[in-house]
């Protein structure tokens, strides 16, 4: 009700007669025109004091409070007058305008408004039956101070809850809305007015809930939700068209067919969507997920086992403090995060339809970065990481023979905290990492059969280089020193695939391990430009009649040389080797004839172990080695072991070095002759006395 007419009559009278006593004006200026307090008292006696801010008078009252017949008490400045008189107003639910006129005639207008608040419950509310829903609705409560529990974990036989529409007046639940298994409704339509909730819980991460009729979760007014936890295969829809703020999300929902989270901007915890926990479980209903407003996720972001999801929209995701994990999304054609700058990790696995992985703004990864396609079907055409500078953990790219990616470019990558693994990328012919200087773990190439040249010269401290099954790798450009290096044929590469050569002389401070190349014919293999190694190991496999000559043309010094599974060797050439500082150990070399071990410059061996078999019982089978003449130029041996041969008759090749072997470090034993149980095992003194040749 407006009293505009009375308002203006009073204003005119004051203008005409308000200032006719100059003496009074001197004693009292009369210019104040403020409302100092405003209080409403309802018929029931409830008292509500207004908040006065600027020219606004606002009274806050509960939603179910009637102001019909309420009385207002208003205080203004001394000798000021308020128009209209509040006593003449009976409708306090609507806006009113008041004017305060000072004694001196100055005026100030105020706008009166009412703000309604929800009626709060005293705590949590538990509704087990439909009658409970009706009774609670009648209470007029619109704000639940605790949790709202709907249904029980066990069935309610007589009066199950089927309809939540009586709860349409609810606007807020301070804690969780819990939906339990006895609920028989098909939707949450009665909760459509809820704007804020501490959480929505249907099951827990450890215990699923089954709902008899399926459930569509549609909350069109919800703007803020602390936690969304769903563990229920019967939930068919999660529709939150106005939801902007989310604390955390865990949704294990194999039957989910629709999801609207398109307005969510921030997730303060984890964001996890999955479909079961077994290897065979999957969601085959949800085809797309729109997260087009999501900017920040403070925990893990994980989507797993949505087999029909063809699109995932994340155009605004800038930051994910946890790992971004996408697993078993077998219909997803593309992974695109165009503005992502930083994340805790990236893990893409079993995305068998994904052709493109695009992260154009990603700079830092504080964990692992892995893109692991299916090893049998992986149609990757593009991996885009033009700004990536560092990862604190490992990098792993794995595709399959069907991929068409020919060039892997990481132009800004400077450091990898863990391993850098490249697997099955058989069409990649070039790896471009011009700024890479540090790999905290190993560089691991596995079946990268398209790579012919590998440049690792810029990596200052590479802990280990593994080259496995890389058939075309011919040349490695490295710095002057490397730590551990392994060349492995994976039991599939044969003698026809040579070992790669180093472009420049290299010292290997750790272990050089060569193994699992399969020998299929009489052939040769060599490793060029290795001048020094801490440990050198060599071992092969093969078939009958297939023997290999192994050559290290530039090796000058080695700590430990072990060729302990040399069954397939017919020759070992070390033309520049001058010293073995720790140990030289060889066995099973029964097909290496006299002269087959070429060590013309070797003068010093700290310990020499030259055995036929590795046990006495099989010594008689190793009958082809008849001499130790290959060691004739060795001058110093610190410890000597020659055991379990079946045919050695000439030890004179040890004549030059025998005197250098300490008395307690001489062990020639267990050697037999011609398949017998006895053999020729000369002592150190025998050699010194010239009795190093067996005479029948």
C-alpha positions in Angstrom: 0.0 0.0 0.0 1.4 3.4 -1.0 0.5 6.7 0.7 1.8 9.1 -1.9 -1.0 11.7 -1.5 -0.3 12.2 2.3 3.3 12.3 1.6 3.2 15.3 -0.7 0.7 17.3 1.4 3.0 17.1 4.4 6.0 18.1 2.3 4.2 21.2 1.0 3.2 22.4 4.5 6.7 22.0 5.9 8.1 24.0 3.0 5.7 26.9 3.7 5.8 27.1 7.5 8.8 25.1 8.8 11.4 27.9 9.2 9.7 31.0 10.9 11.5 31.3 14.2 15.1 32.6 13.7 15.9 32.3 17.4 14.9 28.6 17.6 17.0 28.0 14.4 20.0 29.4 16.2 19.5 27.1 19.2 18.7 24.0 17.1 19.7 23.7 13.5 17.1 20.9 12.8 18.8 19.4 9.7 18.9 15.7 10.7 16.5 13.5 8.8 17.5 9.8 9.5 15.6 6.7 10.6 17.5 5.4 13.5 15.6 2.2 14.2 12.8 0.1 12.7 11.2 -2.9 14.5 8.3 -5.2 13.4 6.3 -7.1 16.0 4.0 -9.9 14.7 0.6 -10.7 16.0 2.2 -13.8 17.7 4.7 -11.5 19.4 7.8 -12.3 17.4 10.0 -9.2 17.1 12.2 -8.5 14.0 14.6 -5.6 13.9 15.3 -4.1 10.5 18.8 -3.6 9.1 19.1 0.1 8.0 21.7 0.5 5.3 21.9 3.8 3.5 18.4 4.5 2.3 17.2 0.9 2.7 15.2 -0.6 5.6 15.3 -4.4 5.3 13.5 -6.8 7.7 14.6 -10.5 7.6 11.9 -12.9 8.7 11.5 -16.7 8.3 9.7 -18.1 5.3 6.7 -19.3 7.3 6.3 -16.2 9.4 3.1 -14.2 8.8 3.3 -10.4 8.8 -0.4 -9.9 8.6 -1.4 -7.4 11.3 2.2 -6.8 12.4 3.0 -3.5 14.2 5.9 -1.3 13.3 7.9 0.9 15.6 10.1 3.5 13.9 12.4 6.0 15.5 13.7 9.1 13.6 16.0 12.0 14.5 14.9 14.6 17.0 12.0 16.8 15.9 12.0 15.1 12.4 8.8 13.7 11.0 8.2 10.4 9.2 5.6 10.1 6.4 3.5 8.0 6.1 2.8 7.0 9.6 3.7 3.3 10.0 0.7 2.8 12.2 -1.5 3.3 9.2 0.1 0.4 7.3 -1.1 -3.2 7.7 0.6 -4.9 4.7 4.3 -5.5 5.6 5.0 -8.2 3.0 5.3 -5.6 0.2 7.7 -2.7 -0.4 6.9 0.8 1.1 8.5 4.1 0.7 9.0 6.5 3.6 10.2 10.1 3.8 11.8 11.7 6.8 11.6 15.5 7.0 13.8 17.4 9.4 12.7 20.4 11.4 14.6 22.5 8.9 12.8 21.0 6.0 15.5 18.7 4.5 14.2 15.4 3.3 15.4 11.8 3.0 13.6 8.8 1.3 13.8 5.2 2.5 12.7 2.0 0.8 11.3 -0.7 3.1 11.7 -4.4 1.9 11.3 -7.9 3.4 13.8 -10.7 2.9 12.5 -14.2 3.6 14.8 -16.9 5.0 14.2 -20.6 5.2 12.7 -22.3 8.1 15.4 -24.4 9.7 15.1 -27.8 11.2 16.7 -28.4 14.6 19.1 -30.9 13.1 19.1 -33.9 10.8 15.8 -35.2 9.3 15.2 -38.9 8.7 12.3 -39.9 6.4 11.7 -43.7 6.4 8.2 -43.8 5.0 5.9 -41.8 2.7 3.9 -40.6 5.8 7.2 -39.2 7.2 7.6 -37.1 4.0 4.0 -35.7 4.3 4.5 -34.9 8.0 7.8 -33.2 7.4 6.4 -31.1 4.5 3.6 -29.9 6.8 6.2 -28.5 9.2 7.1 -25.8 6.7 10.8 -26.4 7.2 12.8 -25.2 4.1 16.3 -25.5 5.5 17.6 -28.7 7.0 20.4 -27.9 9.5 21.8 -31.4 9.4 21.4 -34.3 6.9 18.3 -35.3 5.1 18.0 -39.1 5.0 15.5 -40.5 2.6 14.7 -44.2 3.1 16.6 -46.9 5.0 19.2 -49.5 4.1 16.6 -52.2 4.7 13.3 -52.4 3.0 10.2 -50.6 4.4 7.3 -53.0 3.7 4.1 -51.0 4.5 4.7 -47.4 3.4 7.8 -47.0 1.2 8.7 -43.5 -0.1 7.7 -43.2 -3.7 7.1 -39.4 -4.0 9.2 -36.5 -2.9 7.1 -33.7 -4.4 5.8 -32.6 -1.0 9.4 -31.4 -0.3 9.3 -28.9 -3.1 9.7 -26.0 -0.5 13.2 -27.2 0.5 15.9 -24.8 -0.5 19.0 -25.9 1.5 20.4 -29.0 3.2 23.5 -28.0 5.3 24.9 -31.6 5.3 24.2 -34.6 3.1 21.1 -35.7 1.2 21.2 -39.5 1.6 19.2 -41.7 -0.7 19.0 -45.3 0.7 17.9 -48.6 -0.8 14.3 -48.6 0.5 13.5 -45.5 -1.6 11.0 -46.6 -4.4 10.7 -43.3 -6.3 12.0 -43.0 -9.9 13.2 -39.4 -9.5 14.2 -36.7 -7.0 11.8 -34.2 -8.5 10.6 -33.0 -5.1 14.2 -31.7 -4.4 14.1 -29.4 -7.4 14.1 -26.3 -5.3 17.3 -27.1 -3.4 19.9 -24.5 -4.1 22.7 -25.6 -1.8 23.6 -28.9 -0.2 26.5 -30.2 1.7 26.4 -33.4 -0.3 24.3 -35.9 -2.3 25.0 -39.5 -1.3 23.6 -42.6 -2.9 25.8 -45.5 -1.6 29.4 -45.1 -0.6 32.7 -45.9 -2.2 32.9 -49.2 -0.3 29.2 -50.2 -0.6 26.9 -49.9 -3.5 23.1 -49.2 -3.2 20.5 -51.0 -5.4 17.3 -49.1 -6.2 14.4 -51.1 -7.4 13.0 -48.7 -10.0 16.1 -46.9 -11.2 16.6 -43.3 -10.4 16.9 -40.1 -12.4 18.7 -37.5 -10.3 17.5 -34.1 -11.6 18.1 -31.0 -9.4 17.6 -28.0 -11.6 18.1 -25.3 -8.9 21.2 -26.7 -7.3 24.1 -24.2 -7.5 26.5 -25.4 -4.8 27.2 -29.0 -3.7 29.8 -30.1 -1.2 30.1 -33.7 -2.4 28.4 -35.9 -5.0 28.9 -39.6 -4.1 27.1 -42.1 -6.2 27.7 -45.9 -6.0 24.6 -47.3 -7.7 24.2 -49.0 -11.0 20.6 -48.0 -11.1 21.2 -44.2 -11.4 20.3 -43.3 -15.0 20.7 -39.5 -15.0 22.7 -36.9 -13.1 21.2 -33.5 -14.2 22.6 -30.4 -12.5 22.1 -27.6 -15.1 22.9 -24.8 -12.6 25.6 -26.4 -10.5 28.8 -24.3 -10.4 30.7 -25.2 -7.3 31.5 -28.8 -6.4 33.5 -30.1 -3.5 34.2 -33.6 -4.8 32.6 -36.2 -7.1 32.7 -39.9 -7.0 30.3 -41.6 -9.4 30.3 -45.4 -9.9 27.2 -45.7 -12.2 27.2 -48.4 -14.8 23.6 -47.5 -15.9 24.2 -43.7 -16.3 22.8 -42.5 -19.6 22.6 -38.7 -19.1 24.8 -36.3 -17.2 24.7 -32.5 -17.1 27.6 -31.0 -15.3 28.2 -28.3 -17.9 28.1 -25.3 -15.6 30.5 -26.7 -12.9 33.5 -24.4 -12.7 35.5 -25.6 -9.7 35.9 -29.0 -8.0 37.7 -28.6 -4.7 38.5 -32.3 -4.3 38.6 -35.3 -6.6 36.5 -35.8 -9.7 36.0 -39.6 -10.3 33.6 -41.3 -12.7 33.8 -45.0 -13.2 31.6 -48.0 -14.0 32.3 -50.9 -11.6 35.5 -52.4 -10.2 35.9 -55.7 -12.1 37.9 -56.1 -15.3 34.7 -56.8 -17.3 32.5 -54.0 -15.9 31.6 -51.1 -18.1 29.1 -48.4 -18.8 27.6 -48.7 -22.3 25.0 -45.9 -22.0 26.7 -42.6 -21.6 27.9 -41.3 -25.0 29.2 -37.8 -24.1 30.2 -35.8 -21.1 30.1 -32.0 -21.3 32.4 -30.3 -18.8 32.8 -27.2 -20.8 32.9 -24.8 -17.8 35.3 -26.7 -15.6 38.4 -24.7 -14.9 40.0 -26.1 -11.8 40.2 -29.6 -10.1 42.1 -29.7 -6.9 42.3 -33.5 -6.6 42.4 -36.4 -9.0 40.4 -36.2 -12.2 39.5 -39.7 -13.4 37.0 -41.2 -15.9 37.1 -44.9 -16.4 35.2 -47.7 -18.2 32.7 -45.7 -20.2 32.9 -47.8 -23.3 30.5 -45.7 -25.5 31.7 -42.2 -24.5 32.6 -40.6 -27.9 33.2 -37.1 -26.7 34.6 -35.5 -23.6 34.6 -31.6 -23.5 37.2 -29.9 -21.3 37.8 -26.6 -23.2 38.4 -24.5 -20.1 40.3 -26.8 -17.8 43.4 -24.8 -16.7 44.6 -26.6 -13.6 44.4 -30.1 -12.1 46.4 -30.5 -9.0 46.0 -34.3 -9.2 46.4 -36.8 -12.0 44.1 -36.6 -15.1 43.4 -40.3 -15.7 41.4 -41.5 -18.7 41.1 -45.3 -18.9 39.1 -47.7 -21.0 37.2 -45.1 -22.9 37.3 -47.3 -26.0 35.0 -45.1 -28.2 36.7 -41.7 -27.4 38.1 -40.3 -30.6 40.1 -37.4 -29.2 41.7 -36.2 -26.0 41.8 -32.4 -26.1 42.6 -30.0 -23.2 43.3 -26.7 -25.1 44.1 -24.5 -22.1 45.5 -26.9 -19.6 48.7 -25.4 -18.2 49.6 -27.5 -15.2 48.5 -30.8 -13.7 49.6 -33.4 -11.2 49.9 -36.0 -14.0 48.3 -37.4 -17.2 47.4 -41.1 -17.6 45.6 -42.1 -20.8 45.3 -45.9 -21.1 43.3 -48.2 -23.4 41.8 -45.5 -25.5 41.7 -47.7 -28.6 39.9 -45.2 -30.8 41.7 -42.0 -29.8 43.7 -40.6 -32.8 44.7 -37.3 -31.3 46.1 -36.2 -27.9 46.3 -32.5 -27.7 47.7 -30.4 -24.8 48.9 -27.2 -26.6 49.4 -25.1 -23.4 50.6 -27.7 -21.0 53.9 -26.6 -19.4 54.5 -28.5 -16.2 53.5 -31.9 -14.9 54.2 -32.6 -11.3 53.9 -36.4 -11.6 53.9 -38.9 -14.5 52.8 -38.2 -18.1 51.7 -41.3 -20.0 49.7 -42.0 -23.2 49.5 -45.7 -23.5 47.5 -47.0 -26.4 46.4 -50.6 -26.9 49.4 -52.5 -28.2 47.3 -54.2 -30.9 45.0 -51.4 -32.0 46.1 -47.8 -31.5 45.4 -45.4 -34.4 47.3 -42.5 -33.0 48.0 -39.7 -35.5 49.0 -36.8 -33.3 50.5 -36.2 -29.8 50.6 -32.4 -29.3 52.8 -31.0 -26.4 54.5 -28.0 -27.9 55.1 -26.2 -24.6 55.8 -29.0 -22.2 59.0 -28.2 -20.2 59.2 -30.7 -17.4 57.7 -33.6 -15.6 58.5 -34.6 -12.1 57.8 -38.2 -12.8 58.0 -40.5 -15.9 57.0 -40.0 -19.4 55.6 -42.9 -21.3 54.2 -43.0 -24.8 53.0 -46.4 -26.1 51.1 -47.0 -29.3 50.8 -49.9 -31.7 51.9 -51.1 -35.1 48.7 -49.6 -36.6 49.5 -46.0 -35.5 50.4 -43.5 -38.2 52.5 -41.1 -36.1 55.9 -40.6 -37.8 57.5 -37.8 -35.7 57.4 -37.4 -32.0 58.1 -33.7 -31.1 58.7 -32.3 -27.6 60.4 -29.1 -28.6 60.5 -27.4 -25.2 61.0 -30.4 -23.0 64.0 -29.8 -20.7 63.7 -32.3 -17.9 62.0 -35.6 -17.0 62.1 -36.5 -13.4 61.7 -40.3 -13.9 62.0 -42.7 -16.8 61.3 -41.7 -20.4 59.7 -44.7 -22.1 58.7 -45.0 -25.7 57.0 -48.2 -26.6 55.7 -49.9 -29.8 55.8 -46.6 -31.8 57.0 -48.5 -34.9 56.3 -45.8 -37.4 58.0 -43.1 -35.5 61.2 -42.3 -37.4 62.3 -39.2 -35.5 62.3 -38.1 -31.9 62.7 -34.4 -31.5 63.8 -33.2 -28.1 66.4 -30.4 -28.8 66.3 -28.9 -25.2 66.2 -32.1 -23.2 69.1 -32.1 -20.7 68.0 -34.3 -17.8 66.3 -37.6 -17.4 66.1 -38.7 -13.8 65.6 -42.4 -14.6 66.2 -44.4 -17.8 65.5 -43.7 -21.5 63.7 -46.8 -22.6 63.0 -47.6 -26.3 60.9 -50.7 -26.8 60.2 -52.0 -30.3 60.8 -48.6 -31.8 61.6 -50.2 -35.1 61.4 -47.1 -37.2 64.2 -45.2 -35.4 67.5 -45.2 -37.3 69.3 -42.5 -35.4 69.1 -41.5 -31.7 70.6 -38.3 -30.4 71.0 -38.2 -26.7 74.1 -35.9 -26.6 72.3 -33.1 -24.8 71.3 -35.2 -21.8 74.0 -34.4 -19.3 73.3 -37.2 -16.8 71.3 -40.1 -18.2 71.0 -42.9 -15.6 70.3 -45.7 -18.1 69.7 -46.3 -21.8 67.6 -49.3 -22.7 67.3 -50.2 -26.4 65.0 -53.3 -26.8 63.8 -54.8 -30.1 64.8 -51.6 -32.1 65.7 -53.3 -35.3 66.6 -50.2 -37.4 68.6 -48.3 -34.9 72.1 -48.0 -36.4 73.6 -44.9 -34.8 73.6 -43.2 -31.4 75.0 -39.8 -30.8 75.9 -39.4 -27.2 78.2 -37.4 -24.9 81.6 -38.6 -23.8 80.2 -40.6 -20.9 77.1 -42.7 -20.2 76.0 -44.6 -17.1 74.2 -47.9 -17.8 73.4 -49.0 -21.3 71.5 -52.1 -22.4 71.0 -53.5 -25.9 68.4 -56.3 -26.0 67.1 -58.2 -29.0 64.0 -59.3 -27.0 64.6 -62.8 -28.3 63.1 -61.7 -31.7 66.0 -59.9 -33.3 68.5 -62.1 -35.0 72.2 -61.8 -35.9 71.0 -60.0 -39.0 70.2 -57.0 -36.9 73.5 -55.5 -35.9 74.1 -53.6 -32.7 73.9 -49.8 -33.1 77.2 -47.9 -33.2 78.1 -44.9 -31.2 78.9 -41.9 -33.4 81.8 -40.7 -31.1 84.0 -42.5 -28.6 82.0 -43.2 -25.4 82.9 -44.3 -21.9 80.2 -46.3 -20.1 80.7 -45.8 -16.4 78.2 -48.4 -15.3 77.1 -51.6 -17.1 76.9 -52.3 -20.8 74.5 -55.2 -21.1 74.0 -57.0 -24.5 71.6 -59.9 -24.5 68.6 -61.8 -26.0 69.6 -61.5 -29.6 68.7 -64.8 -31.3 71.5 -66.4 -33.4 70.1 -68.2 -36.5 73.2 -68.6 -38.7 77.0 -68.2 -38.6 77.5 -64.4 -38.4 79.1 -61.5 -36.8 78.0 -58.6 -34.5 80.0 -55.6 -33.3 79.6 -52.5 -31.1 81.8 -49.6 -32.2 83.2 -46.6 -30.3 82.8 -48.0 -26.8 86.2 -47.3 -25.4 85.6 -48.1 -21.7 83.0 -49.9 -19.6 82.5 -50.5 -15.9 80.9 -53.8 -16.6 80.2 -55.5 -19.9 77.8 -58.4 -20.1 76.9 -60.4 -23.2 74.5 -63.3 -23.7 72.6 -64.8 -26.6 70.2 -67.5 -27.7 70.0 -69.5 -30.9 69.7 -72.8 -32.6 72.0 -75.7 -33.5 74.7 -74.8 -35.9 74.1 -71.0 -35.5 77.2 -69.4 -34.1 78.2 -65.7 -33.7 81.5 -63.8 -33.5 81.1 -60.8 -31.2 83.4 -57.8 -31.7 84.2 -54.7 -29.6 86.7 -53.0 -31.9 87.4 -50.0 -29.7 87.2 -51.3 -26.2 90.4 -50.4 -24.3 89.5 -50.9 -20.6 86.8 -52.7 -18.7 86.1 -53.3 -15.1 84.1 -56.6 -15.3 83.7 -58.6 -18.5 81.1 -61.4 -18.3 80.1 -63.7 -21.1 78.6 -66.4 -18.9 76.1 -67.7 -21.4 78.3 -68.0 -24.4 77.0 -71.2 -25.9 76.3 -69.6 -29.2 79.7 -67.9 -29.7 82.4 -69.0 -32.1 84.5 -65.9 -31.6 85.2 -63.0 -29.3 87.3 -60.1 -30.6 88.7 -57.4 -28.3 91.6 -56.0 -30.4 92.3 -53.0 -28.2 91.5 -54.3 -24.7 94.5 -53.7 -22.5 93.2 -54.3 -18.9 90.4 -55.9 -17.0 90.4 -54.2 -13.6 87.9 -56.4 -11.7 87.0 -59.7 -13.3 86.9 -61.5 -16.7 84.4 -64.4 -16.5 83.4 -66.7 -19.4 81.7 -70.1 -19.6 79.9 -72.4 -22.0 82.4 -71.4 -24.8 82.7 -74.9 -26.1 82.3 -73.7 -29.8 85.1 -71.1 -29.6 88.2 -72.8 -31.0 91.8 -72.0 -30.3 92.4 -68.5 -31.5 88.7 -67.6 -31.2 89.4 -65.2 -28.3 91.3 -62.4 -29.8 92.9 -60.2 -27.1 96.3 -59.2 -28.5 96.7 -56.1 -26.3 95.4 -57.6 -23.0 98.2 -57.6 -20.4 96.5 -57.4 -17.1 93.4 -59.3 -15.6 92.6 -58.8 -12.0 90.6 -62.1 -11.9 90.1 -64.6 -14.7 87.3 -67.2 -14.5 87.4 -69.4 -17.6 85.0 -72.4 -17.1 83.5 -74.8 -19.5 80.3 -75.8 -17.6 79.0 -74.3 -14.4 79.1 -77.7 -12.5 81.3 -80.7 -12.3 78.7 -83.2 -13.5 78.5 -81.8 -17.0 82.2 -81.0 -17.5 82.6 -84.0 -19.8 80.2 -82.5 -22.3 82.5 -79.5 -23.0 85.1 -81.2 -25.1 86.1 -78.8 -27.9 88.4 -76.3 -26.1 91.8 -77.9 -26.2 94.2 -75.0 -25.3 94.6 -71.7 -23.4 96.9 -70.2 -26.0 94.5 -67.2 -26.4 95.8 -65.9 -23.1 99.5 -66.2 -23.9 100.3 -62.5 -23.9 98.6 -61.8 -20.6 101.3 -60.9 -18.1 99.4 -60.4 -14.8 96.5 -62.3 -13.3 95.5 -61.6 -9.7 93.2 -64.6 -9.3 92.7 -67.6 -11.6 89.9 -70.2 -12.0 89.7 -72.7 -14.8 87.2 -75.5 -14.2 84.9 -78.1 -15.7 86.3 -78.5 -19.2 86.2 -81.9 -20.9 89.2 -81.6 -23.3 91.8 -79.0 -22.2 95.3 -80.5 -22.6 97.5 -77.4 -23.0 97.7 -74.8 -20.2 101.0 -73.3 -21.5 99.2 -70.1 -22.5 99.3 -69.2 -18.8 103.1 -69.4 -18.7 103.7 -65.6 -18.8 101.1 -64.8 -16.1 101.5 -67.8 -13.8 104.1 -66.2 -11.6 101.9 -63.2 -10.9 99.0 -65.3 -9.4 99.2 -65.4 -5.6 99.5 -68.9 -4.2 96.1 -69.0 -2.7 94.4 -67.7 -5.8 95.1 -70.6 -8.2 92.2 -72.9 -8.9 92.5 -75.3 -11.9 90.3 -78.2 -11.0 87.4 -80.3 -12.2 88.7 -80.6 -15.8 88.3 -84.0 -17.4 89.7 -85.7 -20.5 87.8 -87.5 -23.3 84.7 -88.0 -21.3 86.5 -89.7 -18.4 86.2 -88.8 -14.7 89.8 -87.7 -14.5 91.7 -85.0 -16.3 94.6 -82.6 -16.5 94.6 -80.0 -13.7 98.1 -78.5 -13.4 99.2 -76.5 -10.4 100.9 -73.2 -10.5 104.2 -74.9 -9.9 103.6 -77.2 -12.8 103.2 -74.2 -15.2 106.3 -72.5 -13.8 108.3 -75.8 -14.3 107.2 -76.0 -17.9 104.7 -78.9 -17.3 101.7 -77.1 -18.7 101.0 -79.6 -21.5 99.4 -83.0 -21.0 101.4 -86.0 -22.2 99.8 -89.4 -22.4 
